[in-house]
Amino acid sequence: MTSLNIQTNVELEVLENIKSLLLSIDPNTIVSYKDDKDDYYISDEDAKKLDKACEEIENGQAQYLSFDEVKKLSSENLRKLGADI
């Protein structure tokens, strides 16, 4: 089987037409494509969490911890889970 990689900015409809053409020539054709935007996808749940965090920052309600505070809390939590640190 031959493999082909094409990078383009054409609309999805054009890609679907090319896929149809290839399938009409060879029904065993495998076509897959990935949009670079997929790398930046955020789920609806994560988008809500991000919106909430942004609102807290804008309203002055966000809690900020120093690196040392985070390190201390992380160590405490790991010890509670049985880590020997």
Secondary structure as UniProt FT lines:
FT   HELIX           12..25
FT   TURN            27..28
FT   HELIX           36..40
FT   HELIX           44..58
FT   TURN            59..60
FT   HELIX           67..80
FT   TURN            81..82
//
